[in-house]
Amino acid sequence: MSEITTDVVKHVANLARIDIQSEEKAEEFTKELDAIVDYAKQLDELQLSETEPMFHALDLTNVMREDEASEPLSQDEALSNSKSTEDGQFKVPKML
């Protein structure tokens, strides 16, 4: 067993707002959490000194297009698909 105790389980349950009433449940959760922590500790045994760090599991490259400057839309073009305009501006419903 590791450093997981029933006191630790009760503390974590309290932080998560989980009500553990019986000692049996606390013991059961202690065993389960301890098994999870022991399983995770197996990662410490891996030899990773020759492994190159990764940022992502897939070798992806930037798939976005180049940002190229172009002529901006004219005011008429920008407003052409709007439902409602007034005095050369978008007209929207009042929010307040």
PyMOL CGO cylinders between C-alpha atoms (Angstrom):
from pymol import cmd
from pymol.cgo import CYLINDER

trace = [
    CYLINDER, 0.00, 0.00, 0.00, 1.09, 3.54, -0.59, 0.3, 1, 1, 1, 1, 1, 1,
    CYLINDER, 1.09, 3.54, -0.59, 0.53, 6.77, 1.30, 0.3, 1, 1, 1, 1, 1, 1,
    CYLINDER, 0.53, 6.77, 1.30, -3.24, 6.76, 0.66, 0.3, 1, 1, 1, 1, 1, 1,
    CYLINDER, -3.24, 6.76, 0.66, -5.08, 6.52, 3.98, 0.3, 1, 1, 1, 1, 1, 1,
    CYLINDER, -5.08, 6.52, 3.98, -8.73, 6.72, 4.95, 0.3, 1, 1, 1, 1, 1, 1,
    CYLINDER, -8.73, 6.72, 4.95, -8.02, 10.22, 6.29, 0.3, 1, 1, 1, 1, 1, 1,
    CYLINDER, -8.02, 10.22, 6.29, -6.75, 11.28, 2.85, 0.3, 1, 1, 1, 1, 1, 1,
    CYLINDER, -6.75, 11.28, 2.85, -9.80, 9.75, 1.18, 0.3, 1, 1, 1, 1, 1, 1,
    CYLINDER, -9.80, 9.75, 1.18, -12.15, 11.51, 3.59, 0.3, 1, 1, 1, 1, 1, 1,
    CYLINDER, -12.15, 11.51, 3.59, -10.35, 14.81, 3.01, 0.3, 1, 1, 1, 1, 1, 1,
    CYLINDER, -10.35, 14.81, 3.01, -10.55, 14.46, -0.79, 0.3, 1, 1, 1, 1, 1, 1,
    CYLINDER, -10.55, 14.46, -0.79, -14.21, 13.43, -0.51, 0.3, 1, 1, 1, 1, 1, 1,
    CYLINDER, -14.21, 13.43, -0.51, -14.89, 16.52, 1.59, 0.3, 1, 1, 1, 1, 1, 1,
    CYLINDER, -14.89, 16.52, 1.59, -13.18, 18.75, -0.99, 0.3, 1, 1, 1, 1, 1, 1,
    CYLINDER, -13.18, 18.75, -0.99, -15.27, 17.13, -3.73, 0.3, 1, 1, 1, 1, 1, 1,
    CYLINDER, -15.27, 17.13, -3.73, -18.42, 17.49, -1.64, 0.3, 1, 1, 1, 1, 1, 1,
    CYLINDER, -18.42, 17.49, -1.64, -18.89, 13.71, -1.53, 0.3, 1, 1, 1, 1, 1, 1,
    CYLINDER, -18.89, 13.71, -1.53, -20.47, 12.46, 1.67, 0.3, 1, 1, 1, 1, 1, 1,
    CYLINDER, -20.47, 12.46, 1.67, -18.88, 9.20, 2.83, 0.3, 1, 1, 1, 1, 1, 1,
    CYLINDER, -18.88, 9.20, 2.83, -20.96, 8.02, 5.78, 0.3, 1, 1, 1, 1, 1, 1,
    CYLINDER, -20.96, 8.02, 5.78, -19.56, 4.60, 6.68, 0.3, 1, 1, 1, 1, 1, 1,
    CYLINDER, -19.56, 4.60, 6.68, -16.05, 3.45, 7.47, 0.3, 1, 1, 1, 1, 1, 1,
    CYLINDER, -16.05, 3.45, 7.47, -16.60, 0.51, 5.10, 0.3, 1, 1, 1, 1, 1, 1,
    CYLINDER, -16.60, 0.51, 5.10, -17.08, 2.89, 2.16, 0.3, 1, 1, 1, 1, 1, 1,
    CYLINDER, -17.08, 2.89, 2.16, -14.03, 4.90, 3.22, 0.3, 1, 1, 1, 1, 1, 1,
    CYLINDER, -14.03, 4.90, 3.22, -11.93, 1.71, 3.32, 0.3, 1, 1, 1, 1, 1, 1,
    CYLINDER, -11.93, 1.71, 3.32, -13.28, 0.61, -0.06, 0.3, 1, 1, 1, 1, 1, 1,
    CYLINDER, -13.28, 0.61, -0.06, -12.42, 3.96, -1.65, 0.3, 1, 1, 1, 1, 1, 1,
    CYLINDER, -12.42, 3.96, -1.65, -9.00, 3.88, 0.03, 0.3, 1, 1, 1, 1, 1, 1,
    CYLINDER, -9.00, 3.88, 0.03, -8.20, 0.53, -1.58, 0.3, 1, 1, 1, 1, 1, 1,
    CYLINDER, -8.20, 0.53, -1.58, -9.44, 1.70, -4.99, 0.3, 1, 1, 1, 1, 1, 1,
    CYLINDER, -9.44, 1.70, -4.99, -7.55, 5.00, -4.88, 0.3, 1, 1, 1, 1, 1, 1,
    CYLINDER, -7.55, 5.00, -4.88, -4.43, 3.24, -3.64, 0.3, 1, 1, 1, 1, 1, 1,
    CYLINDER, -4.43, 3.24, -3.64, -4.60, 0.81, -6.58, 0.3, 1, 1, 1, 1, 1, 1,
    CYLINDER, -4.60, 0.81, -6.58, -4.95, 3.73, -9.00, 0.3, 1, 1, 1, 1, 1, 1,
    CYLINDER, -4.95, 3.73, -9.00, -1.94, 5.53, -7.51, 0.3, 1, 1, 1, 1, 1, 1,
    CYLINDER, -1.94, 5.53, -7.51, 0.15, 2.34, -7.56, 0.3, 1, 1, 1, 1, 1, 1,
    CYLINDER, 0.15, 2.34, -7.56, -0.77, 1.80, -11.21, 0.3, 1, 1, 1, 1, 1, 1,
    CYLINDER, -0.77, 1.80, -11.21, 0.26, 5.36, -12.05, 0.3, 1, 1, 1, 1, 1, 1,
    CYLINDER, 0.26, 5.36, -12.05, 3.59, 4.86, -10.23, 0.3, 1, 1, 1, 1, 1, 1,
    CYLINDER, 3.59, 4.86, -10.23, 4.50, 2.22, -12.80, 0.3, 1, 1, 1, 1, 1, 1,
    CYLINDER, 4.50, 2.22, -12.80, 5.29, 5.12, -15.13, 0.3, 1, 1, 1, 1, 1, 1,
    CYLINDER, 5.29, 5.12, -15.13, 8.28, 5.95, -12.91, 0.3, 1, 1, 1, 1, 1, 1,
    CYLINDER, 8.28, 5.95, -12.91, 9.83, 2.61, -13.88, 0.3, 1, 1, 1, 1, 1, 1,
    CYLINDER, 9.83, 2.61, -13.88, 9.90, 3.38, -17.60, 0.3, 1, 1, 1, 1, 1, 1,
    CYLINDER, 9.90, 3.38, -17.60, 13.26, 4.13, -19.22, 0.3, 1, 1, 1, 1, 1, 1,
    CYLINDER, 13.26, 4.13, -19.22, 12.63, 7.39, -21.09, 0.3, 1, 1, 1, 1, 1, 1,
    CYLINDER, 12.63, 7.39, -21.09, 16.13, 8.87, -21.36, 0.3, 1, 1, 1, 1, 1, 1,
    CYLINDER, 16.13, 8.87, -21.36, 16.31, 7.98, -25.09, 0.3, 1, 1, 1, 1, 1, 1,
    CYLINDER, 16.31, 7.98, -25.09, 12.74, 9.14, -25.82, 0.3, 1, 1, 1, 1, 1, 1,
    CYLINDER, 12.74, 9.14, -25.82, 12.30, 12.45, -27.58, 0.3, 1, 1, 1, 1, 1, 1,
    CYLINDER, 12.30, 12.45, -27.58, 9.69, 14.74, -25.95, 0.3, 1, 1, 1, 1, 1, 1,
    CYLINDER, 9.69, 14.74, -25.95, 6.44, 15.16, -27.85, 0.3, 1, 1, 1, 1, 1, 1,
    CYLINDER, 6.44, 15.16, -27.85, 3.95, 17.99, -27.97, 0.3, 1, 1, 1, 1, 1, 1,
    CYLINDER, 3.95, 17.99, -27.97, 1.22, 15.97, -29.64, 0.3, 1, 1, 1, 1, 1, 1,
    CYLINDER, 1.22, 15.97, -29.64, 0.60, 12.30, -30.34, 0.3, 1, 1, 1, 1, 1, 1,
    CYLINDER, 0.60, 12.30, -30.34, 0.21, 12.99, -34.06, 0.3, 1, 1, 1, 1, 1, 1,
    CYLINDER, 0.21, 12.99, -34.06, 2.88, 14.61, -36.18, 0.3, 1, 1, 1, 1, 1, 1,
    CYLINDER, 2.88, 14.61, -36.18, 0.81, 17.55, -37.40, 0.3, 1, 1, 1, 1, 1, 1,
    CYLINDER, 0.81, 17.55, -37.40, 1.98, 20.65, -39.19, 0.3, 1, 1, 1, 1, 1, 1,
    CYLINDER, 1.98, 20.65, -39.19, 0.30, 24.00, -39.47, 0.3, 1, 1, 1, 1, 1, 1,
    CYLINDER, 0.30, 24.00, -39.47, -2.60, 23.50, -41.87, 0.3, 1, 1, 1, 1, 1, 1,
    CYLINDER, -2.60, 23.50, -41.87, -3.71, 27.11, -42.02, 0.3, 1, 1, 1, 1, 1, 1,
    CYLINDER, -3.71, 27.11, -42.02, -3.35, 29.21, -45.12, 0.3, 1, 1, 1, 1, 1, 1,
    CYLINDER, -3.35, 29.21, -45.12, -0.80, 31.97, -45.38, 0.3, 1, 1, 1, 1, 1, 1,
    CYLINDER, -0.80, 31.97, -45.38, -1.96, 35.35, -44.11, 0.3, 1, 1, 1, 1, 1, 1,
    CYLINDER, -1.96, 35.35, -44.11, -1.85, 37.52, -47.16, 0.3, 1, 1, 1, 1, 1, 1,
    CYLINDER, -1.85, 37.52, -47.16, -2.93, 41.15, -47.27, 0.3, 1, 1, 1, 1, 1, 1,
    CYLINDER, -2.93, 41.15, -47.27, -5.71, 41.97, -49.71, 0.3, 1, 1, 1, 1, 1, 1,
    CYLINDER, -5.71, 41.97, -49.71, -8.00, 44.83, -50.48, 0.3, 1, 1, 1, 1, 1, 1,
    CYLINDER, -8.00, 44.83, -50.48, -10.58, 45.42, -47.73, 0.3, 1, 1, 1, 1, 1, 1,
    CYLINDER, -10.58, 45.42, -47.73, -14.29, 45.23, -48.43, 0.3, 1, 1, 1, 1, 1, 1,
    CYLINDER, -14.29, 45.23, -48.43, -16.02, 48.44, -49.30, 0.3, 1, 1, 1, 1, 1, 1,
    CYLINDER, -16.02, 48.44, -49.30, -18.73, 49.62, -46.94, 0.3, 1, 1, 1, 1, 1, 1,
    CYLINDER, -18.73, 49.62, -46.94, -21.41, 48.60, -49.43, 0.3, 1, 1, 1, 1, 1, 1,
    CYLINDER, -21.41, 48.60, -49.43, -19.92, 45.10, -49.79, 0.3, 1, 1, 1, 1, 1, 1,
    CYLINDER, -19.92, 45.10, -49.79, -19.67, 44.67, -46.02, 0.3, 1, 1, 1, 1, 1, 1,
    CYLINDER, -19.67, 44.67, -46.02, -23.30, 45.70, -45.51, 0.3, 1, 1, 1, 1, 1, 1,
    CYLINDER, -23.30, 45.70, -45.51, -24.66, 43.81, -48.53, 0.3, 1, 1, 1, 1, 1, 1,
    CYLINDER, -24.66, 43.81, -48.53, -25.68, 40.64, -46.60, 0.3, 1, 1, 1, 1, 1, 1,
    CYLINDER, -25.68, 40.64, -46.60, -27.00, 42.42, -43.52, 0.3, 1, 1, 1, 1, 1, 1,
    CYLINDER, -27.00, 42.42, -43.52, -30.69, 42.08, -42.64, 0.3, 1, 1, 1, 1, 1, 1,
    CYLINDER, -30.69, 42.08, -42.64, -30.93, 45.69, -41.60, 0.3, 1, 1, 1, 1, 1, 1,
    CYLINDER, -30.93, 45.69, -41.60, -28.76, 48.77, -42.07, 0.3, 1, 1, 1, 1, 1, 1,
    CYLINDER, -28.76, 48.77, -42.07, -29.17, 52.43, -41.22, 0.3, 1, 1, 1, 1, 1, 1,
    CYLINDER, -29.17, 52.43, -41.22, -26.96, 55.38, -42.17, 0.3, 1, 1, 1, 1, 1, 1,
    CYLINDER, -26.96, 55.38, -42.17, -24.24, 53.07, -43.53, 0.3, 1, 1, 1, 1, 1, 1,
    CYLINDER, -24.24, 53.07, -43.53, -24.06, 50.92, -40.35, 0.3, 1, 1, 1, 1, 1, 1,
    CYLINDER, -24.06, 50.92, -40.35, -25.38, 47.56, -39.20, 0.3, 1, 1, 1, 1, 1, 1,
    CYLINDER, -25.38, 47.56, -39.20, -28.70, 47.96, -37.39, 0.3, 1, 1, 1, 1, 1, 1,
    CYLINDER, -28.70, 47.96, -37.39, -29.16, 45.56, -34.47, 0.3, 1, 1, 1, 1, 1, 1,
    CYLINDER, -29.16, 45.56, -34.47, -31.79, 45.26, -31.74, 0.3, 1, 1, 1, 1, 1, 1,
    CYLINDER, -31.79, 45.26, -31.74, -31.24, 47.22, -28.54, 0.3, 1, 1, 1, 1, 1, 1,
    CYLINDER, -31.24, 47.22, -28.54, -29.60, 45.12, -25.84, 0.3, 1, 1, 1, 1, 1, 1,
    CYLINDER, -29.60, 45.12, -25.84, -30.47, 47.14, -22.77, 0.3, 1, 1, 1, 1, 1, 1,
]
cmd.load_cgo(trace, "trace")
